[in-house]
Amino acid sequence: MTHSSDLDGFRRDARAWLEANCPPEMRQPASGEADTCWGGRRFVFRSAAQRLWLERMAGRGWTVPTWPTAYRGGGLGKAEAAVLREELRTLGCRSPLDSFGIWMLGPALLKYGSQEQKLEHLPRIARGEIRWCQGYSEPNAGSDLASLATRAEVHADHFIVNGQKIWTSYGDEADWIFCLVRTDTARKHAGISFLLFDMTTPGVTTRPILLISGKSPFCETFLDNVRVPRRNLVGELNGGWTIAKYLLTHERATIGGDMGSGAAAAPLGELAARAVGCDAQGRLQEPVLRSRVARFEIDETAFAAWLERTRDRARQGEGHPAVSSALKFYGAELNKRRFELMMAAHGAESLEWQGARSDDGALARSWLRSKGNSIEGGTSEVMLNVVAKRILELPGD
Ligand SMILES: Cc1cc2nc3c(=O)[nH]c(=O)nc-3n(C[C@H](O)[C@H](O)[C@H](O)COP(=O)(O)OP(=O)(O)OC[C@H]3O[C@@H](n4cnc5c(N)ncnc54)[C@H](O)[C@@H]3O)c2cc1C
């Protein structure tokens, strides 16, 4: 337990360090996904400031504040980590590193990985050296993920993997993949294993899928006789489903929390004021828009309070595993509303698709991208099923 006087001291030190070390450019909201630091072998930094911010935060262990220092984390307790989050928000500092390794694989490895796996992978995630992608979904296994059919033949010291994954976000840019494979065809959930492998392994190919937004944020991933060393199996053979589910709770809580709190964006009221202007009393010019933005900001504030309460309860060991599904559901709804309102604030101009003025339709493309929020990481219908069954304890099948 950290005493409040210690926490006050930590807050002062953290603030002073952030003020001294966060480059001014990194204290502006990111302009969009292209302005985000994803790290990895092939990542091209957008600016010297972006690189410096990652290096400084990684050097301090603050890309992963609560991970143990042995794995290049910050070794902070949950209360200190909450203070750090508040200070980062207050100073308007950007996330130094967005990463599936941090949000998803890292927590799973901390709980289920061997010591060798932790030492091999966690420091490289913390420093942003390796970019990970997620090989879960398949053409016939999405919501019913345990139907997955990608086969891994088990040999003495390796696996041979054959099959296809789909919707692999950034599969063509990632260095490594965490992948669910079938190692027993007779049992559904109890026949799945959790493997890690390098995307440059012979037999791995990716094909980008072009979306309505004009971008290809994800791929089909083909696995053709891919040889994976046995030491890259996480947990027990056929024990991957437990790890997969644990990882999903982190994925859902992250997606819900980030989207719902608009972590990367400037406040909606400010954006709307810039677009439509304010009246003499400093209120948004347009009364209908003003009321919609106000209602949104109230809901966003309530969501932030709920998120903090959820974190507090988790800190006290009282977290409910299914709450991540509720957060994911509502966070997705809020983010979609945020983009609808931004489009409304910018009027017809928001539909511009090309040209410097609109940064090549950045807003319109992000708005279209937000539609996927209620699908990625588990669809809204499935999240509501989980809430109904596991939180409300309603009768189910
Ligand atoms: C932006 C984005 C990024 C993604 N990134 C990745 C990634 O990196 N890696 C990865 O592995 N996957 C990724 N996915 C895939 C995602 O996890 C799946 O799309 C999702 O799990 C749904 O599966 P599906 O597309 O097969 O739809 P289906 O499961 O076929 O669902 C179709 C429809 O049926 C509904 N439905 C299905 N089952 C039920 C039920 N029991 N009750 C009520 N309704 C139901 C669904 O809600 C949906 O409306 C991504 C998806 C998106 C949109």
The ligand as a MOL file (V3000), in Angstrom:
LIG
                    3D

  0  0  0     0  0            999 V3000
M  V30 BEGIN CTAB
M  V30 COUNTS 53 58 0 0 0
M  V30 BEGIN ATOM
M  V30 1 C -11.2060 -2.9350 -37.0710 0
M  V30 2 C -11.0710 -4.3940 -36.7950 0
M  V30 3 C -9.8550 -4.9130 -36.4080 0
M  V30 4 C -9.7250 -6.2940 -36.1580 0
M  V30 5 N -8.4900 -6.7800 -35.8220 0
M  V30 6 C -8.3240 -8.1030 -35.6240 0
M  V30 7 C -7.0290 -8.6400 -35.3500 0
M  V30 8 O -6.0410 -7.9170 -35.2850 0
M  V30 9 N -6.9080 -9.9690 -35.1910 0
M  V30 10 C -7.9680 -10.8090 -35.2390 0
M  V30 11 O -7.7700 -12.0040 -35.0390 0
M  V30 12 N -9.2150 -10.3490 -35.5180 0
M  V30 13 C -9.4100 -9.0110 -35.7190 0
M  V30 14 N -10.6590 -8.5130 -36.0280 0
M  V30 15 C -11.7610 -9.4490 -36.2200 0
M  V30 16 C -12.8180 -9.4050 -35.1290 0
M  V30 17 O -12.3470 -9.9570 -33.9290 0
M  V30 18 C -14.0370 -10.1640 -35.6670 0
M  V30 19 O -14.5180 -9.4410 -36.7880 0
M  V30 20 C -15.1350 -10.2800 -34.6380 0
M  V30 21 O -14.7590 -11.1490 -33.6060 0
M  V30 22 C -16.4650 -10.7740 -35.2510 0
M  V30 23 O -16.2740 -11.9310 -35.9910 0
M  V30 24 P -16.8190 -12.0560 -37.4990 0
M  V30 25 O -16.3180 -10.8680 -38.2640 0
M  V30 26 O -16.4630 -13.3980 -37.9860 0
M  V30 27 O -18.3910 -11.8930 -37.3870 0
M  V30 28 P -19.4380 -13.0130 -36.9780 0
M  V30 29 O -18.9810 -13.7100 -35.7340 0
M  V30 30 O -19.7150 -13.8610 -38.1670 0
M  V30 31 O -20.7000 -12.1490 -36.6390 0
M  V30 32 C -21.5980 -11.6590 -37.6490 0
M  V30 33 C -22.7750 -10.9930 -36.9390 0
M  V30 34 O -23.4670 -11.9570 -36.1310 0
M  V30 35 C -23.5640 -11.4910 -34.7890 0
M  V30 36 N -23.4390 -12.6230 -33.8630 0
M  V30 37 C -22.5240 -13.6200 -33.9200 0
M  V30 38 N -22.6910 -14.4720 -32.8760 0
M  V30 39 C -23.7260 -13.9810 -32.1400 0
M  V30 40 C -24.3690 -14.3840 -30.9370 0
M  V30 41 N -23.9810 -15.4800 -30.2820 0
M  V30 42 N -25.3850 -13.6290 -30.4700 0
M  V30 43 C -25.7880 -12.4950 -31.1230 0
M  V30 44 N -25.2060 -12.0610 -32.2750 0
M  V30 45 C -24.1960 -12.7830 -32.7780 0
M  V30 46 C -22.3940 -10.5390 -34.6150 0
M  V30 47 O -22.6260 -9.6200 -33.5660 0
M  V30 48 C -22.3360 -9.8720 -35.9740 0
M  V30 49 O -23.2700 -8.8240 -36.0470 0
M  V30 50 C -10.8300 -7.1490 -36.2860 0
M  V30 51 C -12.0680 -6.6150 -36.6780 0
M  V30 52 C -12.1940 -5.2680 -36.9390 0
M  V30 53 C -13.5310 -4.7180 -37.3750 0
M  V30 END ATOM
M  V30 BEGIN BOND
M  V30 1 1 1 2
M  V30 2 1 2 3
M  V30 3 2 2 52
M  V30 4 2 3 4
M  V30 5 1 4 5
M  V30 6 1 4 50
M  V30 7 2 5 6
M  V30 8 1 6 7
M  V30 9 1 6 13
M  V30 10 2 7 8
M  V30 11 1 7 9
M  V30 12 1 9 10
M  V30 13 2 10 11
M  V30 14 1 10 12
M  V30 15 2 12 13
M  V30 16 1 13 14
M  V30 17 1 14 15
M  V30 18 1 14 50
M  V30 19 1 15 16
M  V30 20 1 16 17
M  V30 21 1 16 18
M  V30 22 1 18 19
M  V30 23 1 18 20
M  V30 24 1 20 21
M  V30 25 1 20 22
M  V30 26 1 22 23
M  V30 27 1 23 24
M  V30 28 2 24 25
M  V30 29 1 24 26
M  V30 30 1 24 27
M  V30 31 1 27 28
M  V30 32 2 28 29
M  V30 33 1 28 30
M  V30 34 1 28 31
M  V30 35 1 31 32
M  V30 36 1 32 33
M  V30 37 1 33 34
M  V30 38 1 33 48
M  V30 39 1 34 35
M  V30 40 1 35 36
M  V30 41 1 35 46
M  V30 42 1 36 37
M  V30 43 1 36 45
M  V30 44 2 37 38
M  V30 45 1 38 39
M  V30 46 1 39 40
M  V30 47 2 39 45
M  V30 48 1 40 41
M  V30 49 2 40 42
M  V30 50 1 42 43
M  V30 51 2 43 44
M  V30 52 1 44 45
M  V30 53 1 46 47
M  V30 54 1 46 48
M  V30 55 1 48 49
M  V30 56 2 50 51
M  V30 57 1 51 52
M  V30 58 1 52 53
M  V30 END BOND
M  V30 END CTAB
M  END
